[in-house]
């Protein structure tokens, strides 16, 4: 017997979705290698230029600045396509829905807890310092 009523179709779609998204996706976050900004003698170096992530998986990323150069860290498309659980700065938790930029005027660090929700290749930069090498990509599969 074939079920083709709208209710049967909706039930089938719901069951398929439930199987894909089973469990609490951000229960155990994976810690990524720290992203350190302002390295090297000139202060334009970064620790990592590329990150590869998977949609639906929870991550923790320490974003750190040596303070050698002022850095307005931006990743607008990436920030729009992740769910932020929280951001911690100096033992203060911020529950945010959106992030535009994280600016380091001197040495400091922020720990980001997030889950990517849309695949793509996203660029991050220290605004105005891209030509000096303070840029990279985050690939979400």
Residue pairs with C-beta under 8 A, 6 or more apart in sequence:
3 9
3 12
21 56
25 56
25 57
25 58
25 115
26 58
26 85
26 113
26 115
27 58
28 58
29 58
29 59
29 60
29 113
30 57
30 58
30 59
30 60
31 59
31 60
31 61
32 51
32 53
32 59
32 60
32 61
33 47
33 48
33 51
34 47
34 48
34 61
34 62
34 63
34 64
35 46
35 47
35 48
35 51
35 61
35 62
35 63
35 64
35 136
36 46
36 47
36 48
36 64
36 65
36 66
37 46
37 47
37 63
37 64
37 65
37 66
37 69
37 71
37 73
37 104
37 126
37 134
38 44
38 45
38 65
38 66
38 67
38 68
38 69
38 71
38 104
39 45
39 46
39 47
39 66
39 68
42 68
42 132
43 66
43 68
43 69
44 69
44 129
44 132
44 133
44 134
45 133
46 133
46 134
46 135
46 136
48 136
49 135
49 136
49 137
50 136
50 137
50 138
50 139
51 61
51 136
51 137
51 138
51 139
52 138
52 139
52 141
53 59
53 116
53 138
53 139
53 140
53 141
54 116
54 140
54 141
55 116
55 117
55 118
55 119
55 140
55 141
56 115
56 116
56 117
57 115
57 116
58 85
58 113
58 114
58 115
59 112
59 113
59 114
59 115
59 116
60 111
60 112
60 113
61 111
61 112
61 114
62 109
62 110
62 111
62 112
63 73
63 102
63 109
63 110
63 111
63 112
64 108
64 109
65 71
65 104
65 106
65 107
65 108
65 109
66 107
67 104
67 106
67 107
67 108
69 126
69 129
69 134
70 103
70 104
70 105
70 106
71 103
71 104
71 126
71 127
71 129
71 134
72 101
72 102
72 103
72 104
72 126
72 127
72 128
73 101
73 102
73 103
73 104
73 124
73 125
73 126
73 127
74 100
74 101
74 124
74 125
74 126
74 127
75 122
75 123
75 124
75 125
75 138
76 100
77 120
77 122
77 123
78 122
78 123
78 124
78 138
78 140
79 98
79 99
79 100
80 98
81 116
81 117
81 118
81 120
81 122
81 140
82 114
82 115
82 116
82 117
83 114
83 115
83 117
84 95
84 96
84 97
84 98
84 99
84 112
84 113
84 114
85 95
85 113
85 114
85 115
86 93
86 94
86 95
86 96
86 113
87 93
87 94
87 96
87 99
87 110
87 111
87 112
87 113
88 94
88 110
88 111
88 113
89 108
89 109
89 110
89 111
101 127
102 110
116 140
118 140
119 140
119 141
120 139
120 140
121 137
121 138
121 139
121 140
122 137
122 138
122 139
122 140
123 135
123 136
123 137
123 138
124 135
124 136
124 137
124 138
125 134
125 135
125 136
126 134
126 135
129 135
